[in-house]
Amino acid sequence: MNKIILYNPAISSLNMGDEIIAESCKKNICSLFSNSMYVEISTHLPINNKYIQRIKNVKYSFVLGSNLLMPKMDARFRQWDIKMWNVDYIKPIILMGVGWNRYSDKVTHYTKVLYKKLLSHEYLNSVRDEYTKIKLNEIGINNVINTGCPTFWDFDKELCREVSKSKSNKVIFTLTDYKRDYKKDKQLIEILKKNYREIYFWTQGFDDYDYFKELDKSNIIKIVGPTLDDFDKILKEKVDYVGTRLHGGIRALKFRCRTIILAVDNRAIELNRNYNIPILKREEIDKLEEIINNDLITDIKIPLKNIERWKNQFKGRKLNE
């Protein structure tokens, strides 16, 4: 029986987007490895001595997506709470659809050394977009393949055809508490009020609801519970999705909902550039009403060959095949 470590960003997370990512990653990993035991460790919390004992003698260690890679892992704030002193106790980690935290220039020497010690040299590391691949290549990590985010690995042409082209009379939207733009986010809400009969708001992040209440006092908008089950129930009604939360939008696409993701950072921009995920930059929100009221074609390009190449390395094939 294989023991497999899953470094999971959904554990102790304040963002349901991490749950969306982890769910897709675990589904794909479980399909690859039968008769295996999984130990899940939070990426948000320090690895203590108890965990170090658990992660000895494991077959594989994976980190499950999210934008964990940063240029300054020696900074006080880190998406992935890992330090140089505990790298020696950890089996080399294989990335699965992981992304770079933000657009950045210089990577610190500490970070270069840490990633070179931490990441597997034996297996291909899967990253979310080409920008992340370039950043790792720049510091000498070349066994990297761009597979896109595992949340859309099972998308295909048939799914894209089933996504509605025309506007619904209902919409669910999201906001991002840590990327606030009061003027444009208020404009978003007013556009939705003007163009939809029913409007729902879903809280993906812990402080999103408080931010929403600062923007809107009308009581017209229906509040959806802050769980994936609550979100999914509304998505099953084939509402439109419009919002700044990337993985809320990808979840909506999985339910064949017409989706417009308002890009507020590098993640959505790079996924659009690489895979044609449907976005509109928030600074271009003046175009939103026209997009809402015209047919919208969903045509996501999935890197199937790269995904299969990454998966096949665990089926006894060599890394350079």
QUISUL-V662832 format. One record per residue. N is the residue number from 1. RES is the residue in one letter. PHI is phi in degrees with one decimal (NA if undefined). OMEGA is omega in radians with two decimals (* if undefined). D_CENTER is the distance of its C-alpha to the mean C-alpha in Angstrom with 2 decimals. Layout:
BEGIN
((N & RES & PHI & OMEGA & D_CENTER) (N & RES & PHI & OMEGA & D_CENTER))
END
This chain:
BEGIN
((1 & M & NA & 3.11 & 30.06) (2 & N & -76.9 & 2.96 & 27.06) (3 & K & -106.2 & -3.07 & 25.32) (4 & I & -125.7 & 3.11 & 21.63) (5 & I & -93.4 & 3.06 & 19.61) (6 & L & -117.2 & 3.04 & 15.97) (7 & Y & -81.7 & -2.88 & 14.50) (8 & N & -109.4 & 3.13 & 12.23) (9 & P & -72.8 & -3.13 & 10.10) (10 & A & -79.9 & -3.14 & 10.82) (11 & I & -76.2 & -3.12 & 14.49) (12 & S & 63.6 & 3.14 & 16.06) (13 & S & -92.5 & 3.05 & 13.01) (14 & L & -101.9 & -3.05 & 13.88) (15 & N & -133.2 & -3.13 & 10.58) (16 & M & -67.6 & 3.04 & 10.13) (17 & G & -60.7 & 3.09 & 6.44) (18 & D & -64.0 & 3.10 & 6.67) (19 & E & -66.9 & 3.10 & 9.17) (20 & I & -61.9 & 3.13 & 7.48) (21 & I & -64.9 & -3.07 & 5.37) (22 & A & -62.0 & 3.13 & 8.77) (23 & E & -58.2 & 3.14 & 10.83) (24 & S & -67.4 & 3.13 & 9.93) (25 & C & -61.4 & -3.10 & 10.37) (26 & K & -64.9 & 3.10 & 13.56) (27 & K & -59.9 & -3.14 & 14.86) (28 & N & -70.1 & 3.14 & 14.89) (29 & I & -66.6 & 3.14 & 16.39) (30 & C & -63.4 & 3.11 & 18.96) (31 & S & -73.9 & -3.14 & 20.04) (32 & L & -87.0 & -2.99 & 20.79) (33 & F & -123.1 & 3.04 & 22.73) (34 & S & -91.2 & 3.10 & 25.44) (35 & N & 54.0 & -3.12 & 27.65) (36 & S & -125.5 & 3.05 & 25.18) (37 & M & -109.3 & -3.07 & 24.64) (38 & Y & -111.3 & 3.04 & 21.29) (39 & V & -113.4 & -3.09 & 21.19) (40 & E & -102.9 & -3.11 & 18.04) (41 & I & -126.7 & 3.14 & 17.87) (42 & S & -68.0 & 3.01 & 15.83) (43 & T & -82.1 & -3.07 & 14.24) (44 & H & -85.1 & -3.03 & 15.24) (45 & L & -113.4 & 3.10 & 18.89) (46 & P & -61.9 & 3.07 & 21.56) (47 & I & -84.4 & -3.10 & 22.66) (48 & N & -93.9 & -3.07 & 26.19) (49 & N & -60.9 & 3.14 & 29.20) (50 & K & -62.0 & 3.12 & 28.66) (51 & Y & -68.3 & 3.13 & 25.30) (52 & I & -58.3 & 3.09 & 26.86) (53 & Q & -65.1 & -3.09 & 29.49) (54 & R & -71.7 & -3.01 & 27.06) (55 & I & -95.5 & 3.02 & 25.13) (56 & K & -79.9 & 3.02 & 28.33) (57 & N & 55.9 & 3.07 & 29.26) (58 & V & -103.5 & -3.14 & 25.99) (59 & K & -76.2 & -3.14 & 25.35) (60 & Y & -139.8 & 2.98 & 21.75) (61 & S & -128.5 & -3.14 & 19.12) (62 & F & -118.9 & 2.93 & 15.41) (63 & V & -108.6 & -2.92 & 12.49) (64 & L & -92.8 & 2.97 & 9.51) (65 & G & 59.6 & -3.11 & 6.42) (66 & S & 73.9 & -3.11 & 4.87) (67 & N & -96.4 & -2.98 & 7.01) (68 & L & -88.0 & -3.03 & 10.13) (69 & L & -82.7 & -3.04 & 12.61) (70 & M & -135.0 & 3.10 & 15.15) (71 & P & -77.3 & -3.07 & 18.56) (72 & K & -133.2 & 3.12 & 20.42) (73 & M & -75.9 & 3.05 & 19.85) (74 & D & -92.9 & 3.11 & 23.35) (75 & A & -77.5 & -3.13 & 22.46) (76 & R & -64.9 & 3.12 & 22.82) (77 & F & -94.5 & 3.08 & 19.24) (78 & R & -135.8 & 3.05 & 16.68) (79 & Q & -65.7 & -3.11 & 13.06) (80 & W & -116.8 & -3.02 & 14.36) (81 & D & -84.9 & 3.14 & 17.87) (82 & I & -134.1 & -3.03 & 19.75) (83 & K & -128.4 & -3.08 & 23.10) (84 & M & -61.1 & -3.03 & 25.56) (85 & W & -66.9 & -3.12 & 28.02) (86 & N & -99.2 & 3.12 & 25.99) (87 & V & -62.5 & -3.10 & 24.62) (88 & D & -64.3 & -3.13 & 27.97) (89 & Y & -92.4 & -3.01 & 27.56) (90 & I & -108.5 & 3.03 & 24.24) (91 & K & -62.8 & 3.13 & 24.15) (92 & P & -47.3 & -2.99 & 22.31) (93 & I & -96.3 & 3.10 & 18.59) (94 & I & -103.9 & 3.13 & 16.79) (95 & L & -76.9 & 3.08 & 13.29) (96 & M & -130.6 & 3.10 & 11.03) (97 & G & 64.9 & -3.09 & 8.28) (98 & V & -86.7 & -3.11 & 8.11) (99 & G & -119.5 & 3.07 & 8.05) (100 & W & -81.8 & -2.97 & 10.92) (101 & N & -60.0 & -3.09 & 10.95) (102 & R & -164.6 & 3.02 & 13.08) (103 & Y & -63.4 & -3.07 & 15.91) (104 & S & -154.0 & 3.13 & 18.66) (105 & D & -104.6 & -2.99 & 22.00) (106 & K & -77.1 & 3.02 & 23.69) (107 & V & -102.1 & -3.08 & 22.24) (108 & T & -68.5 & 3.11 & 24.60) (109 & H & -59.1 & 3.10 & 26.85) (110 & Y & -55.7 & -3.11 & 25.73) (111 & T & -64.0 & 3.12 & 22.09) (112 & K & -58.6 & -3.12 & 23.36) (113 & V & -63.6 & -3.13 & 25.54) (114 & L & -59.8 & -3.10 & 22.98) (115 & Y & -66.0 & -3.14 & 20.40) (116 & K & -67.4 & 3.09 & 23.34) (117 & K & -78.5 & -2.98 & 24.59) (118 & L & -82.2 & -2.99 & 21.36) (119 & L & -85.2 & -3.10 & 19.71) (120 & S & -62.0 & 2.99 & 21.46) (121 & H & -99.4 & -3.06 & 24.10) (122 & E & -87.1 & -3.07 & 25.02) (123 & Y & -115.5 & 3.02 & 21.87) (124 & L & -68.9 & 3.04 & 19.49) (125 & N & -93.4 & -3.12 & 16.21) (126 & S & -92.8 & 3.11 & 13.23) (127 & V & -119.7 & -2.96 & 11.01) (128 & R & -79.7 & -3.06 & 8.32) (129 & D & -155.5 & -3.06 & 10.98) (130 & E & -67.5 & 3.13 & 14.67) (131 & Y & -61.3 & 3.11 & 14.67) (132 & T & -63.5 & 3.10 & 13.17) (133 & K & -59.2 & 3.14 & 15.76) (134 & I & -62.9 & -3.12 & 18.44) (135 & K & -62.9 & 3.11 & 17.87) (136 & L & -71.4 & 3.08 & 18.29) (137 & N & -60.2 & -3.11 & 21.21) (138 & E & -62.9 & 3.13 & 22.81) (139 & I & -102.2 & 3.00 & 23.25) (140 & G & 90.7 & 3.08 & 24.69) (141 & I & -103.1 & -2.99 & 21.91) (142 & N & -109.7 & 3.09 & 22.39) (143 & N & -83.8 & -3.04 & 21.39) (144 & V & -129.7 & 3.13 & 17.95) (145 & I & -132.9 & -3.11 & 16.72) (146 & N & -89.6 & -3.10 & 14.13) (147 & T & -110.2 & -2.97 & 12.65) (148 & G & 75.8 & -3.12 & 9.59) (149 & C & -79.8 & 3.13 & 6.34) (150 & P & -56.9 & 3.12 & 8.12) (151 & T & -64.8 & 3.10 & 7.08) (152 & F & -122.3 & 3.10 & 9.69) (153 & W & -62.4 & -3.11 & 11.98) (154 & D & -96.5 & 3.03 & 14.55) (155 & F & -71.8 & 3.08 & 14.82) (156 & D & -146.8 & -3.09 & 18.29) (157 & K & -62.2 & -3.14 & 20.99) (158 & E & -64.2 & 3.10 & 22.39) (159 & L & -59.6 & -3.12 & 19.29) (160 & C & -61.8 & 3.12 & 19.12) (161 & R & -65.8 & -3.10 & 22.85) (162 & E & -81.5 & 3.07 & 22.52) (163 & V & -70.5 & -3.10 & 20.33) (164 & S & -58.7 & 3.09 & 22.94) (165 & K & -88.5 & -3.03 & 24.24) (166 & S & -102.0 & -3.05 & 26.23) (167 & K & -66.0 & 2.98 & 25.61) (168 & S & -84.3 & 3.02 & 25.69) (169 & N & -93.4 & 3.12 & 27.83) (170 & K & -127.8 & -3.14 & 25.03) (171 & V & -142.0 & 2.96 & 21.71) (172 & I & -117.4 & -3.09 & 18.96) (173 & F & -132.1 & 3.12 & 17.26) (174 & T & -134.2 & 3.02 & 15.03) (175 & L & -130.0 & -3.13 & 15.54) (176 & T & -124.8 & -3.01 & 13.94) (177 & D & -63.0 & -3.07 & 16.50) (178 & Y & -91.6 & 3.06 & 15.79) (179 & K & -129.4 & -3.02 & 15.94) (180 & R & -79.5 & 2.96 & 19.16) (181 & D & -143.3 & -2.99 & 21.45) (182 & Y & -57.8 & -3.09 & 24.19) (183 & K & -66.4 & -3.06 & 25.99) (184 & K & -74.7 & 3.11 & 23.26) (185 & D & -71.6 & 3.01 & 21.51) (186 & K & -65.1 & 3.11 & 25.02) (187 & Q & -63.0 & 3.08 & 25.61) (188 & L & -55.5 & -3.10 & 22.55) (189 & I & -62.6 & 3.14 & 24.07) (190 & E & -66.3 & 3.09 & 27.49) (191 & I & -63.7 & 3.14 & 26.42) (192 & L & -66.6 & 3.10 & 24.89) (193 & K & -61.7 & -3.10 & 28.12) (194 & K & -72.4 & -2.93 & 30.19) (195 & N & -112.5 & -3.13 & 28.57) (196 & Y & -131.2 & 3.14 & 27.62) (197 & R & -78.8 & 3.12 & 29.95) (198 & E & -123.0 & -3.11 & 27.50) (199 & I & -129.2 & 3.12 & 24.55) (200 & Y & -119.8 & 3.06 & 22.08) (201 & F & -119.1 & 3.11 & 19.82) (202 & W & -114.2 & 3.12 & 16.93) (203 & T & -90.9 & 3.09 & 16.00) (204 & Q & -84.9 & 3.14 & 12.32) (205 & G & -106.6 & -2.97 & 13.09) (206 & F & -56.8 & -3.07 & 16.41) (207 & D & -101.2 & -3.12 & 18.34) (208 & D & -61.5 & -3.09 & 17.22) (209 & Y & -64.3 & 3.13 & 20.34) (210 & D & -61.1 & 3.10 & 22.73) (211 & Y & -64.5 & 3.11 & 21.55) (212 & F & -56.9 & -3.11 & 22.04) (213 & K & -66.7 & 3.04 & 25.52) (214 & E & -70.8 & -3.04 & 26.42) (215 & L & -91.1 & -3.00 & 25.79) (216 & D & -139.3 & -3.14 & 27.43) (217 & K & -118.3 & -2.92 & 30.54) (218 & S & -80.1 & -3.05 & 31.54) (219 & N & 64.9 & 3.08 & 30.73) (220 & I & -80.4 & -3.01 & 30.16) (221 & I & -85.0 & -3.14 & 26.45) (222 & K & -86.6 & -3.10 & 25.66) (223 & I & -93.0 & 3.11 & 23.31) (224 & V & -96.9 & 3.12 & 21.03) (225 & G & -56.0 & -3.00 & 20.57) (226 & P & -86.0 & 3.07 & 17.46) (227 & T & -123.8 & 3.09 & 16.48) (228 & L & -65.4 & 3.11 & 14.53) (229 & D & -60.7 & 3.11 & 18.05) (230 & D & -62.8 & 3.13 & 19.23) (231 & F & -62.1 & -3.09 & 16.48) (232 & D & -61.9 & -3.14 & 17.06) (233 & K & -59.0 & 3.12 & 20.80) (234 & I & -72.3 & -3.13 & 20.61) (235 & L & -61.6 & 3.11 & 18.40) (236 & K & -65.0 & 3.11 & 21.12) (237 & E & -83.0 & 3.13 & 23.56) (238 & K & 60.8 & 3.02 & 22.06) (239 & V & -76.6 & 2.90 & 21.46) (240 & D & -78.6 & 3.00 & 19.92) (241 & Y & -117.4 & 3.02 & 16.59) (242 & V & -138.1 & 3.13 & 16.71) (243 & G & 177.1 & -3.07 & 14.62) (244 & T & -88.7 & -3.13 & 12.73) (245 & R & -87.3 & -3.06 & 9.60) (246 & L & -59.8 & -3.03 & 7.03) (247 & H & -78.0 & 2.92 & 5.53) (248 & G & -62.1 & 3.10 & 9.20) (249 & G & -66.5 & 3.12 & 10.24) (250 & I & -65.6 & 3.08 & 8.62) (251 & R & -62.5 & 3.12 & 10.19) (252 & A & -63.0 & 3.10 & 13.27) (253 & L & -61.3 & 3.11 & 13.57) (254 & K & -60.0 & 3.10 & 13.67) (255 & F & -92.2 & 3.11 & 16.62) (256 & R & 65.9 & 3.10 & 18.12) (257 & C & -87.6 & 3.06 & 17.99) (258 & R & -61.9 & -2.90 & 18.76) (259 & T & -132.5 & 2.97 & 15.82) (260 & I & -129.1 & 3.12 & 15.90) (261 & I & -93.2 & 3.08 & 12.91) (262 & L & -86.1 & -3.03 & 14.60) (263 & A & -75.4 & 3.13 & 13.07) (264 & V & -119.4 & 3.13 & 13.68) (265 & D & -157.2 & -3.03 & 12.24) (266 & N & -65.3 & -3.02 & 11.67) (267 & R & -62.3 & -3.12 & 8.04) (268 & A & -66.2 & 3.14 & 9.21) (269 & I & -61.6 & -3.12 & 12.56) (270 & E & -70.2 & 3.11 & 11.83) (271 & L & -68.5 & 3.03 & 10.01) (272 & N & -68.7 & -3.11 & 13.10) (273 & R & -62.3 & -3.09 & 15.40) (274 & N & -85.0 & -2.93 & 14.46) (275 & Y & -130.0 & 3.11 & 13.81) (276 & N & 66.6 & 2.97 & 15.24) (277 & I & -60.6 & -3.02 & 12.40) (278 & P & -71.1 & 3.14 & 14.67) (279 & I & -132.8 & 2.88 & 14.58) (280 & L & -137.2 & 3.10 & 17.34) (281 & K & -63.5 & -3.06 & 17.46) (282 & R & -59.4 & 3.14 & 18.43) (283 & E & -68.9 & 3.09 & 21.55) (284 & E & -104.6 & -3.03 & 22.66) (285 & I & -62.3 & 3.07 & 22.60) (286 & D & -60.1 & 3.14 & 26.28) (287 & K & -87.2 & -2.97 & 25.32) (288 & L & -63.1 & -3.07 & 23.29) (289 & E & -60.7 & 3.12 & 26.36) (290 & E & -63.5 & 3.13 & 27.58) (291 & I & -64.6 & 3.13 & 24.29) (292 & I & -57.3 & -2.99 & 24.26) (293 & N & -95.8 & 3.03 & 27.85) (294 & N & -123.6 & 3.09 & 27.71) (295 & D & -58.9 & -3.12 & 26.47) (296 & L & -126.3 & -3.12 & 22.89) (297 & I & -90.6 & 3.07 & 22.26) (298 & T & -98.9 & -3.08 & 18.90) (299 & D & -142.5 & -3.10 & 18.96) (300 & I & -81.1 & -3.11 & 15.69) (301 & K & -98.4 & -3.09 & 16.61) (302 & I & -93.2 & -3.13 & 15.17) (303 & P & -79.4 & -2.99 & 16.17) (304 & L & -59.1 & -3.11 & 18.02) (305 & K & -63.6 & 3.13 & 20.40) (306 & N & -68.1 & 3.11 & 17.94) (307 & I & -61.9 & 3.13 & 16.06) (308 & E & -66.2 & 3.11 & 19.57) (309 & R & -62.2 & 3.13 & 20.75) (310 & W & -64.9 & 3.14 & 18.16) (311 & K & -66.9 & -3.03 & 19.01) (312 & N & -66.1 & 3.14 & 22.70) (313 & Q & -65.1 & 3.11 & 23.12) (314 & F & -94.2 & 3.12 & 23.12) (315 & K & -111.6 & 3.06 & 25.90) (316 & G & 89.3 & 3.13 & 28.51) (317 & R & -92.3 & -3.11 & 27.93) (318 & K & -80.4 & -3.06 & 28.25) (319 & L & -59.8 & -3.03 & 25.48) (320 & N & -90.6 & 3.10 & 27.18) (321 & E & -77.3 & * & 27.69))
END
